Amino acid sequence: MVENKNLVSITDGAIQELKKLFKEHNLPEEQGLRIGVKGGGCSGFSYIMGFDKKKDNDAVFEQDGLKVFIEKAHGLYLSGMQVDYQDGLNARGFIFNNPNADETCGCGSSFSA
């Protein structure tokens, strides 16, 4: 299954939440988590994350039983990034900690590189 070393790391809290969502939506086994970027957002790029099937141009790895797909061209922007999940009073949701981002916006979902 593992084609590439992990391009991103996913915290235990994020893994638990993602596995819960995967199960709640009764997704088929061939699907995994897709992490990527797209143009747009207030800083230039926005993160994308969702469940999807593997595509031919994907880097693939597995973390704690969760399959992760990243389009190889996006690796430049995502390599070394950490995905976290927070469930607190002030913040709830997935957090992207990206060492490749030159600047980020206040919402934390867009960046420039």
KAURVEN-V270927 format. One record per residue. OMEGA is omega in whole degrees, 0 to 359 (* if undefined). Layout:
OMEGA ; OMEGA
This chain:
186 ; 178 ; 184 ; 172 ; 183 ; 176 ; 179 ; 173 ; 181 ; 183 ; 179 ; 179 ; 178 ; 178 ; 180 ; 181 ; 180 ; 178 ; 177 ; 179 ; 179 ; 181 ; 181 ; 182 ; 176 ; 184 ; 179 ; 184 ; 183 ; 178 ; 177 ; 180 ; 175 ; 176 ; 181 ; 177 ; 173 ; 177 ; 180 ; 184 ; 185 ; 179 ; 177 ; 178 ; 174 ; 176 ; 170 ; 179 ; 179 ; 180 ; 187 ; 174 ; 178 ; 176 ; 185 ; 185 ; 182 ; 162 ; 185 ; 170 ; 181 ; 176 ; 180 ; 177 ; 179 ; 177 ; 181 ; 179 ; 176 ; 176 ; 187 ; 180 ; 180 ; 182 ; 179 ; 183 ; 188 ; 184 ; 180 ; 182 ; 175 ; 174 ; 181 ; 175 ; 177 ; 180 ; 182 ; 180 ; 184 ; 183 ; 175 ; 179 ; 182 ; 182 ; 179 ; 177 ; 189 ; 180 ; 180 ; 183 ; 175 ; 175 ; 178 ; 178 ; 182 ; 182 ; 179 ; 181 ; 174 ; 185 ; 170 ; 181 ; *
